[in-house]
């Protein structure tokens, strides 16, 4: 039957059969969500009679290795409690499943259990006596012994050209190792427990729970990888998950969340939750390549998503997009083993820092000289100290070399890393004294060089410092990517050490526990579905969350609103940078009009040579570079480099862990006269 949106077919072919609906309330559990918008869409979609689920992501390596190394969650527990309280209320009222993965940010087994505790706590609260959630927890922790064995067998490799080879020392230093599960464990869990209400997933490939739900509803045979129909469906389901896992980032302006109707042929629609936002073919295609090394081939567990034939069509409501043509290529088609990504972090020392600013224009002109002197002074004062240490400065607002104008103020951070907290603090204190009282030619302000006191502490002890220790692919044996259906809560030895101290072997790597949380009587008929007003009250009277108040998206002109564009930033609608995993930075340039895009493409302005020149790299270091016609975009990816060395994000001297502020060299790139003439 044809799908309907707002009472009509919305331009979808009548023969297209809807399979399921997916609502993603927000791009990351714990970030906050609009309860009213979510409830409105869930209520509407449930009324269609098409299976509907709320699915969202809860994890990432974007913010660095600390949570993997230290066992801390990505957001405060109160943030997860707040979001889950809203989501469970909607799930209970409308009888839709709630599925989320990468629990707690890193997806560790400890944080899966913490999320179970939160669900249980909410279900036991006064007023929730009817709550009863059959809850599946899926664990993705990987034993070190297995990783060591695969390393010795040559079955472990870096995830990307920039990742160094794994060593046994890296494995030993890692307190925990997680694997990015594919969709298979989620599908296995759903099929074994068809009456599930909540799934709390460990670390997973971001689209995995989306693929799993659609594949489960479709009754897809996950072993039929050689079927073109399965490749098309799996590709469409993966593409849908890739877009929705970031919530409404694919919309203009950004929305908290997004919704999708998925069809039996693998096609799907995408719409923003926020009524005033809209999706366009360019905005959806552009988000497809977001934070990825390249835009057309996206690797994941067991294979890769091929987007070369994907199409993006605006629907009649002018806010929804119909996506078709995505394909998934299974590694088994090439006779290759299934691969999963392993992630871990480890501690490398302790950090201390001091912060403040310099305002004297005489000193600002000589800041490089003074800070070099301070480093030498620190080295001399600690030359006989036991232990190891490093020290360096971050500068904000410092004028570039040769600049005629002098900044009014330069903000400065001194950061120390050492083998002990006491040593790191000593290094930072010594450097701070050097900055305050160091002399320089022409000095007039002899009472001190440095404005400090922010936070009331002269030096701030930051505690342990982490780095990524594993970001590697591991080959699996047949069936290891699947879920062991033995209840982990009842037989914990299957994921750890048994009574005699030896590890029990299992063919399937991932484990589960199943429990019913809440005291509601599951034997009673389900309560009637309420209206949104009955559930939440008058949501129109509630204060807007800010997403509603954004202005209408500008459709854009050929020159992005600039009558006489001079730089690439004037011309492009979007110029952005972002990490593509911990070891890479990727750049996207998106143009508002097809005409402008084609003229830029034909001009030869953008190339690997342009990127290497803008970022002072050898051209051979540009990992990928090219144009992506569906998004009217140019994309380039380079290694993450700090102090001239390839370095993963989030460790000592990190100052842009998301990599989102590395695009300025492209923003300021001057347009050649030939292109300017063509744009007239």
N, C-alpha and C positions, 0 to 999 in steps of 0.2 A: 504494500500500500504506500502511497506517497506520503512523505513527511509533511507536517504542517508547522508553520511558524506564524504566530499571531493570527491564526485562523485561515491561512492560505498556504499554498504549496511553495511560495517564496521563490519560484523559478526553478525548483528542483524537478528533474525529470520524473514523470508520474510512475515510471517503472522502477525507480530506485526505492528499495525497501529499507526502511530504518531498522537498525539492529539494536542500538542502545543510545542512551543519552549520558553524557558525563558533565558534571558541574565541578569546576575547580574554584573554590571560594577565594583563594589567595595563592600567590606563587610560592609561599613558604609558611608552613605551619609555625605559629609563634610570632608572626609579624603583625597580627591583627587583621580582622576581616569585617565586612559589612554584613551583619546578620540578616537585615531586612532584604537586601538585594539577593542574598543567597536563598532565603526562604521563598521569595517570590518565584524565582526560577525553578526551584525544586518542586514547588507546588504545581506550577504550570506544566512541567514536564511529566510529573507523575500522572497527571490527569489524562495524558495522551495514551496511557496504557503501555508505553514502551519502557523496557527495563532502564532504570536510572540509578546512578551511583554518584556519590561525592568522592572525588579522588584528588589527592594533593601530595606534593613533595615536602620533605622536612629536612633535607640535608644537602651539603655541598662541601667541596674542598676550597671554595672561593676565598674563605676568610683565613686560610692558612692551616698549618698542621697542629695547632695547639690542642684542639679538642681530641684529636686522635692520640696525641702524646700524653695528655694530662687526664683524659677521661671526663672533661667538662662538657656540658651541653652547649649548643649553639645559641640558645636563648635562655633567659631565666625560667625556672620551673613555673613561675606564676604566669608567664606569657603562654606557655603550652596549656596550662590549666584554663586560662581565659578563653583561648580559641576552641579547645576541645569541649568546654561547657556549652558553647554556642552550637557547635557542630553536632554534638550528641543530642541536643534538644531537637534539632531539625531532623536528624536521622531517626529518632524515636517517633516523632510526630508523623512523618511521611513514609515510614517503613522503607527507607533506602539505606543501602550499605555505605559505610564510611571506610575508606581505604587510604592509608598513607604509608610512605616508605622513608628509609633513612632516618629513623627515629632519633630525636635528640640532636640532629645535625651531623653526627658521624655514623649513625646506624650501628653502633656497637651493641653487643648483647646486653650490657648493663643498661643502656638507654632504652632499648626495647622494653626491658622489665620496668624501667621508671615510667614509661608511657602507660603500661598496663596498670601500674599503681594509680596513676592519675585518672584513668577511665574508671577504675574501681571506686576511687574516692568520690568522683562526681555521681556515679550511679547510686552510691549509698547516702547521698545528701537528702535532707528533708525536702519533700515535694517531688522527688524522683522515684517514688515507690513503685511506679509501673515500669521503670527501666529494667530491661533484661537483655544484655548484649552478648550473643555468642561471639567470642573474641578469639581470633587466631593471631598468635605471635610467631613471626618467622625470623629465625636467627641466621646471621651471615658471618659470624666469626669464623676465622680459619686458623687451624692449628699450625704452629711454627714448624713442627716436624714435617708436615706435608709440604710446606713451602721449601724447606731445606732439601727434601728428597727430589722435588721437581727441579730445583735449581741445579742440583748435581746431575740430573738427567738432561739438562739443557732445555728444559721446558718452561723457562721464565725469561722474558725479554722486556726491555723498557717500553713504556707506553708512549711512543713518539721518539723522534730523532734526538731530542734534547735530554732524555732521561738516561742517566749513567747506568752501567750494568749493576745488577744487584749483587751484594756480597753477603756472606754468612754473618759478618759483623753487623750489617744493617738489620738482618732478621733478629739477631740476639738483642740488639738495642731497642727494639720496638716492643712496648708493653702489650700491644694488641694489634691484630691484623684483621681487617674486614675485606670482604669481597663485594664487588658490585654485582649483585644477582641480576640475572635476566628475568624475563616474565615467567619462566617455567615453574619456579617454586610457588609463585602466587596462583598460577592456574591449578597446580596440583592441590594446593590448599583449598581452593574454591570447590573443586570437584569432590574432594574428600569430605567437605563440610558445606553442602549446598545451602544450608540454612544459616550461614554466617551473617553477622551484623557488622562487625568491625574487624579489619585486618591491620595490625601494627607490624610494619615491615622493618627489618634491619637494612643495612646499606644496600642500595639497589641502583641500577641504571635508572636515571630519572624517568624515562617513559615506561619502565617495566610494569608498574601496576595498571597503567592505562591499557597497555597492550594486553595484559592478562585478563582484565575484565571483559574487554571486547572479544577476545579469543574464547573466553569461557562462555559468554552468551552465544557466540557463533557455533560453539561445539567444534572448534577447530582442532584438527589432529596435528599436534606440535611436531610429530615425527614425520609428517608428510612434506618435508622440506623441498622435495623435487617437483612439487605441483606448482604450476604457474599461478593458479588461483590462490594457493596458500601464500606464495611469495607476494602477490598483490595485496591480499588482506593484511598479512603481517606488516608489509610496508606501509599501508595506510594507517593501521593501528599505531605503528611506531611514530609515524609522522605526526599524527594527532597528539600523541603523548609528548613529543618533543616540543610542540607549540604550547599545549595547555599547562605543562609542568611549571612554567613561569607565570601562570595566572594571566592577567590582562595586559602584560607587556606588549602583546601583539596588536594592541588597539591604539587609536588616536582619539583623544589623549589616553594615557595609560589608565587602565581600569584595575580595580582590585583583583578581579577574577575573570574567568571566561567559561563558556559552555560549548559543548560540541554534540552534534547528532552524528552518529557513526552509521554507515550503511553496509549492507551485506557484501558489497563489491569492494570494500576497502576505502571508498570515498568518505568524506566527512565534511561537516560545516563547522565554522568557528565564529562565535559572536562574543562580544564583551558583556560582562554582567552589568556594568554601569550603563543606564539607559542613554546618557548623553554622549557616550563614546561610540566609536564605530571601527570596524576592521575594514581594511582595503586590501586589494591584491598585493600591493607593495608592502604594506605593514606586516602582513602575514608571511609573505615570502622572505622579507628582511629578517623577521624573527627566527625563521627556520635556520638561518646561518649564524645566529647570535652565539657568541662564545664558543665557536667551533673553528677548527683549523682551516677547513675549506667548506664551501657552501653546498656542494653537490653530492659528496660522499661522506656520510656520517657513520663512523664505526661504533659498534656497541657489542654487547655479549652475543657471541655466536654468529656474527656477520656484520653487514653494514647496510644502511639505508641509502638507496640510490634515488636521487631526486631529479635526475636529468630529464625525465619525462613528466614531472609533476606540473599541474596547471592550477591556477588560482583565479576563480571567477566570482565577481561581485554579484550578489543576489538582489532580488527586487527590493528588499527592505533597506538597502544601501548601508547596512551595518554588519552584514554577515558575508562570509566567504565560503565558497564550495571548493574543496581541494580534491583533486583526483590524480591518478597516474604514478603515485609513489610505489616503489618496489623494494623488497628486501632480498638481499643476496646472502644466503646462508653459507658459512664456511664449509659445511659438509658438501656443498655443490662442487667444491674444488678439492675434496678429499682431505680437508684440513680439520684439525681438532677444534672443538668449542673452546673459546678463550674467555676468561673473566679478568677484570682488572682488580689488582690487590692494592690496598691503601693502608699506610701506617705512618706514624710520626714518632720521633724520639727526642729526648732532651739532650742538648749539647752544652749546657752551662746555665749561668744566671745573669740577669740583666739589671742594670741601674741606669737612671737617666737624670738629667737636669734640663730645665727649660727656661727661656727668657728671651730678651731682645736687646739689640744694639741700635741706638738712635743717633749717635754722634757721626756726622757725615765724614769727618776726618778718618775715623776708624773704619767706617763702612767701605771706604775706598781701599783700605789695607787689610780687610778681613781675612783674606786667604793667607797673608803673611803671618798675621797674629795666630790664627788657628794652627798653622803649621808649627809655629814656635811652641804652642800649648801641647801639641802631640809629642814633640821632642822632650818637653819638660816632664810630661807624664811618664814617658818611657824611662827617663833618667831616674825618676823618683821610685820606680817599681822594678828596677833592673835586677834586684836581688830577691824579689819576692818569690816564694814557691807558688807554683800554679801557672796557668796560662791566661792571657787576656787579650782583648782587642778593644779598640776605641775609635770612634769617628763622629763626625758632625752631620746633622741635617740642617739645611738652610732654607728659609722661606722668605721670598722677597729680595734676595740678593741680586744686584744687577749683574747682567751678563758681562763677560770680559769685553772691554772696549766700549761699553755703553757710555754715552755722554752724560745722561742724567743719573743721579744718585737716589736710591730709595730713601724715603723718610725714616723707615724702620725695617730692620731685618730680624726675623724671628729665628731663633737658634735652639737646636736640641743636641745635647751631647749624649751619646749612647755608648755604654760599656757592656761588654760580654766577657765573662770570666768563669773559671772553673769552680768558684765559690761565690756566694752572695756577698760576703765580706770583701773579697778582692774586687768584685765589680763595683761595689759602693766606694771603695777606696780610690779606684781609678776615676770614677765620676766626680768625687769630691775634689780630687787633685786637679782635674781638668777645669772644673768650675772655678776654683781659685785662680788658675792661670788666666781664664777668660776675664774674670773680674779685675785682676790687678796687673795683667801683663802690660808692658810699655810698648809704645810704637812711635815712630817719627811724627813730630808735630803735635804730640798729645797735649791737650789743654785741660780735659776733664780728668784730673788726677785722683778724684775720690772714688772712681770705679767706672768700669766700661760697660757694665751689664745690668739691665733691669730684670729683676727676678722676684720670686715670692709667690708665684701662681700656685694655688693649692696649699700654701702654708708650709711647704717642705722644700728645703734647699736641694735635696737629692731624693728621688723617688725610686724605691726598690721595686722592681717589676717581677721578681721571682724567676722561675725556670724559663728558659728559652728553648723553643722546639724547632725542628726542621722536618721536612718530609724524608722518610727513610725508605718507603716503598710507594711506587706509583708504576706498577709493572703488570704485564699480562702473563697469565699462567695457563698453559694448556691443560685441558681436562680430559679424563678418560670418559668413555661412553657412559652416559647416565649421571655423571657427577653433578651436572648442572641442575638436577631435579631435587625435589623435596623428600626427605625421609619422613614418612607418615607416622613414625613412632613419636609419641608425645614426649618432647624434651623435658617437660616439667616432671614427668614420672620416671624417665630413664636418662638422667643427666650424663651418664658415662659415655653415651654415644657421641657427645660433643666435648669430651674432656678426657680425664684419666680415670681408669677403673681401679678397683680395690688393690690390685697388685702393682699398680704404678705403671702399667703399660697402656698404650692407646688402643682402643678398639677400632678396627677398620670399618668403614662403611662405604657403600658404593655411591650414595647420594650425600653431597656435602652439606646441604642446608637442612635445618631442623625446625620443628614447630612445637608450640604448646597450644592447647585449646582449653578455654575456660568460659564459663558463663558468669558475667559480671552484672550485679544488680539482683534485686529480690522480686522483680516482677514475675507473674505467673505466665510462663510461655505456653501453657495449655489453653489459655483463654483466647477467644477470637481477638484479632487486632482491632484496636480502637478506630473509629471513623477518622478519616483524614481531615484535619481542621483547615479553616481558611488561615491566611497569614495573619489577619487581624486577630482572630481567635488565639493564635499561637503567641504573637508578639505584641499585640496592641496596635495602636495607630502609629505605624512606622513613618508615615509622612510628617508627623509632628516632631520626630526625633532629629537632633542636630545632624547636619550633613558631615560626612567624614572627610570632606575636602575633594574627593574624587569627582563628586557631582558638580563642583563649582568651577571645574576647568573650562576654559573657553572652547568653542568649537574648533576642531582641527582645521587648519588651513590646508586647502588642497594643493597649494604651492603653485608658483609660476616657474617659467623656464629659468629664471635667475634667482629663485628663492627669495623674492621680495626686494632684491638689490637692483636699482636701475643700472648701475655701473659696477658689476662685480669685479674685484681685483684679485681676490684670493680664492682658494678652493673652499674655505669656510663660508665665503659669501655665496658661492654657487651651490653647494651641496645642502640638501635638506637635513641630512644626518651625517655627522662626522663623529665616530665613536671608537674607543679602544676598550678592550676587555681581556681578562685572562682567558685562555683556552686551556684549562688545566693549570697546574702549578708551574709548569715549565715554559709556557708560551704566552705571548701577547698577540692578539689579533685585532686588525683595524677594519672597519666597515665605513664606506662612503656611499651614501644613498641619495639619489637625485629625484627631485619632485616630478619632473616631466621626462617623458620618453625622449623628446627632442634633445634636451640638454644632455641626458645620459649618453645618447648615441654620438653626440658631438665630442664629448669628453673621451669616449671610448676610441673614436677615430683619430683624435688629436695626438695620441701617443704620450700624453702627459703622465699617465699613471702606468707604472711598470715596476719590475723588480729593481731596476736601476734607480728609480725615483725613491723607493723605500730605503734602499741601502744608503743613498745620499742623505736622506732626511734624518736617518737614525744612526749614521756613521758606522755602518756595518759593511762587511764584504757582501757582495751580491749573492755569493753562495750561501750566506746565512739566512736568506729569505726562504722560509720553509714552504710557503705557498703564496701564489700571487695570481690574480685573474679577475675577470668580470663575471657577474652572475645576472643574466638578462631578466629572469622573473622578478627580481627585486630592484632592478635598475641600479645595480650596485657594483662597486669594486671592493675586493677583499684582499688583504695581505696578512701574513702571519710570520712573526719573527721569534727568536728565542728571548726569554726573559733574562736580561743582563743587568748585573749590578757590579760596579767597580771593574768593568771590563771582563767579567767572568759570567758564564752561564750559571744562574742560581735559581733554585725554586723559590716561589713566593712565600712570604709569611714568616721569615726568620730574622736574624740579626740585620739591622739597618734597613728593614723594610719600610717603605713610605707610601706605597700604593698597592696594597695587597690585591685589590680587585683589578688593577691595571687599567682603571677607568679614566685616568688623567694623563695618558701617554699620547694623546691624539693631536696635541697642539702643533707639532711640526707639520702636520698635514693641513690643519686649519689655516696656518699662515703661509702655505705654499702659494707663491705668486703664479697667476695664470699667464701663459705665454700670449704674445700679441696675436698670433694666428688664431688661437681659440677665442680670444676676445672679439676679434673681427667676425668670426663665424657665429657668435652669439647675438650679434646685432640684428 
